[in-house]
C-alpha cells in the first residue's frame, strides 16, 4: 500500500510465494498459519493468502482455488514456460475419455458454398477418429527450501521463491513436451517421438541450410509452425546469418524461433496441429519432517528435512498434449562443432 492508501500492483507470484512461506513458517499447520495471516498487515495487499490458508484449515481439497491463487500460480507458470507463451497457438484440447479426431488439417482447401433457400449445405470434412483419448496426466516434483528463506518477510525473498517455482515447473513440463520419450499409461509422448528427423552432415553454412531446408520439406502441416532450439544454437545460427532477430522473437526461414534450454535439438513443430489440454489445475503439498531421496551428482542421497532445517513442497500439475500426425513435427540433432562465428567457418573451408 502506498502513502495514498492505494494498493500497488505486485509482481505476479507474490501471493503464491507468500502462501508457501506462511505454510513453511508454521510447519504446515493451516490453522495457526491462517490465524497469523489474518492479523498480519503485510498481507493486506494479497488477501488470497489468508483465504487459501483458511480453506486449508477447513480441509478443502485444493485450497488455492477459492482464493484465486490457483489462477495466479497458472499465470506465474505461463510467464516462464513454452505453454504459457504459446498457449493460444495450440489447438485446444479437453480432458476426455472419448476418441480424439486424428484429422486436424485437410489436405485439400476447405470452403463453404452458397446455397439456395431450403438447399442442402455441403459436407466439407468428415473427421477420422483414432485410438487416442486425452486423459488427465499428472506431473509431480518436489522443491526444497531452507527455513531461513521461508521465514524471511522481505519482498525480495518472496521473489526468489516465486522465481524458483516458475522456472522449476516450466522446466519440468517443457522438457517432457520437447522430448522423444515414448508414451506410457501415466505420461504423454514427447512431440519428437516417432517424428521424422533430419541428419545434419556437417557444420558449414551450406550443410546447415541444407538440413533446415530438408526439415521444411518433411513438415506436412503448416497451420502455425515454430522452431525450438537452445539460445546457444540460435545465436550461432544468427552469427552465420542463417537466422535473424527481427520481430519480438527470432526468425528462421520466415517463422518464429522459441529459445529454451529444455532441448538439445533443432525442432520444427506445427503447434497449431498439436492438441493441448490444460485446465491450469495445480496442487501444493507441504512437509518438513519427511525423509526424501534426492539424486546428487549421480548418487542417491537421503535428505532429512527436519535435521537439515529444510521444508519440501510437492507441486502436482495436471496437463496433457497430443500430436495427431507424426509429420507435424520434424527434428534435427545439432552438430557439436557448429562454428561460433562466420570466420570459423571460413577457416574450416
Steps between C-alpha positions, in 0.01 A plus 500: 500500500640841405478824696164581340341185642489328160613145432790489258518235231724220625709268282322185382571223748514715813186344644600140433850556641355654818263204533792257479706702746214514754458123476872450553516750784226314692616148409203422278245581774216664303314608816788695655615633162148625421472669841836673451414610145174650622680754723813551289460844340779423251264255329216748453591552133483123434168394664509169315771377738272515804206355304706202378636427848148509641385265225783263589401513867147405391642196315412628153656260247679777307518816715651705215175501300256706716745789546621538143857393582451209259463753219803693621713184507384427145597851387839461669553174312390658172759775527787250504384211283447407137136419574450844649653705221345287224177388667269673251685349203433137593178330392275486807455155650289375786541224757263230383451128457361519146719450194688801364467583127824431315412729208606846610575650162354398166731436208262692274365854546193522721231748404129551529256535213214727410168323543149573381200535728444164673803367309737246659828611653814325371708269720855632510675268749418160644727454806704183530523360852802306622561312823621791716319649798628813678490376857625726780869441570673627813860615519643541849828617652634615836669833573702537821551839667708574807309637797687832496354615168151387602515699823638811333219755460657722233357540152832394351489154657145461369622572149770236537240243604262589214783495245610153613140378483447636149826380349487155659140439391565628147824303458342174621209521255681656203773234510238225478313680222806543274642153563483183289373291793246229422151523651410299810181445696597795721661743255452636148758452228752773430421679174821362342397139562477314166526834318709519181856621549778652292871427529725806501807381311737779602547844652550712190244762408395308189456174692296672771273671246455167319390333825255781576361482147451123535312557825262739328438248223415221747251712696158421353272731700546876505229645722741680736861372480757605761868416546632385839870500588742602773611865525859393422400329174285793391777751568739297286248482217447875528875566485510296181214713365284189475254640756413857596353693793217685326171532690430409861669164451779378279411381153624203301380425146227758555354346819529579872776349713443414868823453691504264796760309698264201515618347171829421329335461159377730225125438483251624243151444640161598366355590840169586337457126434587396857211461743559642848275421796586722794247615759765671710441263794793473742535387861767583758570267794740571788724298733794583727543167677514251213810318381534538124738355242689739273747429222819704546786463251360167383468361853182450701508698823257490791390846612379538860291816480462569872866434579620717209259787574318467170142480374373312195214600273353248255356664189255293297362626169239346268569539127498302174584552133463295184653519153249331265734492200863387521603734218386807697844501666848463351821508701874504440793422728742790538856449384720566804760675283270778379729799437455788742573767238499526121881532515532151650303361208729677250805350671354150471433550130 
